[in-house]
Amino acid sequence: MVVLGLKIVALTAIFFLCFAFAALISGISNLPAADSSVDAPDVGQEEVETPSTGVAQTLSSMLLMSFLITLALTYVILRSRWTGWKLVAAVFVTMYGLMTIMQQIESLFFLPGDVPSATIHRFFVMGAIVSGLFSTLSCLILGKMGRGTKSDVAHPRLVMPWSEWLWKLGGIVVAYMILYFTFGYFLAWRNPVLQAYYGGYDPGSFFAHMAGLLGRTPFIIPFQAARALLWTLFALPLIRMCRGGSWELRFGGGCVFAVWSSQLLLPNPFMPEAVARIHLVETASSNFIFGWIVGWLLDRHHSSPRELFR
C-alpha cells in the first residue's frame, strides 16, 4: 500500500506536468481568464484577488484535478486484464475521448460563436499530448507494460447479439437523456447565477423549461443522443479489459465518467468560477450515475431486459 501510494503521488505530479506542458505547447496557457463579474450577483462586492493568490488557486486546482484523474485511472489500470501497448491504447482512447472530444463537441454545439475554431484546435492538440504521455507513463509506472498471461484470454463481456446491443444502447440513450436534462434543470438552471450568465430565466417547472429549450434548440435531443453513444463508445475498452466483478465495473465506470468534470476546477476564458462550480456539481454527479448504468447494462449478456434485475 505504501508503494502504491508513492506511485499515485508520482503519477499525480506527472499528470500535472503533462497537463502544464501540453497547455504550453498548444497555446492554451496563453488564453486570458474569464470575466468573473457574474460570480456572485446577489452577494455584493467580493474581495479583490491578487495575482499571487490567483496563481496559488490555479496551482492547487490543477493538483486536485491531477490527483482525482490519476486516482480513477490508476484503479482501472490495475484492475485491467490487458497489459503492454494494448492497455496503453485503451487508456489513451478513453482519456482522449472523455477528457477532450466529449468536452469540445459540447462547446462547438452550445458556444459556436464564443469559442474560436483555433482555440478548439488547441484543446484537441493539448488533449492528445496529455493522453499520449500519461497513458504510457502510467502503465509503465504501475507495472503493466510487461507481457501478461491473461491479456488475451476470452472474456464474455460485450459479447452479445445485435438485438441485445440495440435495446441496451436504447436504454443507455434514454438514461442519459433523463440524467442530462433533470440534473441540468434541478441542479444547474434553477440557480440565479446561471440564469444571469446565460441570460435566461426559470419558467417555474421542468416541463415548461423543456418546452422552451426544445423551442430554442430543437436539435438538442439528437445531439445528446449521439453524445450518449459516444460516452459508451469511449468506455468500451475499459469495460472489455476489466477483470473485476460487476460492482467494480459499475464503480469504475462511474468514477471514470465523472472525474473529467474536475477540469471545471481550473480557471478558463469562457466561464466564470461560480458558473463552473455549478456545472461541476451537475456534471460530476450525473456522469457518475450514468457511468454506473453503462457498466450495469454492459457487464454481461442478458437475454431480455427482465434479466437485468435478477
PyMOL commands that set and color helices and strands:
alter all, ss='L'
color gray80, all
select helices_A, chain A and resi 2-26+28-30+51-78+84-110+117-141+162-189+192-198+206-216+220-241+246-265+273-298+305-309
alter helices_A, ss='H'
color red, helices_A
deselect
rebuild
show_as cartoon
